[in-house]
């Protein structure tokens, strides 16, 4: 299973059941999120080196972008709870997961 497939599988857990069009949209967002995060990693770190953190971060990033415009009130998946208006927080959390592995200038510690 490729890294992008793992990201898609995890993001699907967050979105719930999707039709074919929704799944393709999510696949595209997962591919973009994985590519974007890969480019921000330090040269000595490959996504495969930090697979668990990378998959979690990329799936959160893809989910946050997938859910823009959706009327999410609250959604729970394991320890993660998403409430309406938290897309920006999800993106910050995704980047914070990879903070130690990102190139200088991309570490987010929170506010």
Buried (B, 14 or more C-beta within 10 A) or exposed (E): EEBBEBBBEBBBEBBEEBEEEBBEBBBBBBBBBBEEBBEBBEEEBBBEEBEEBBBBBBBBBBBBBBBEEEEBEEBEEEEBEBEEEBBEBBBBBBBBBBBEBBEEEBEBEEE
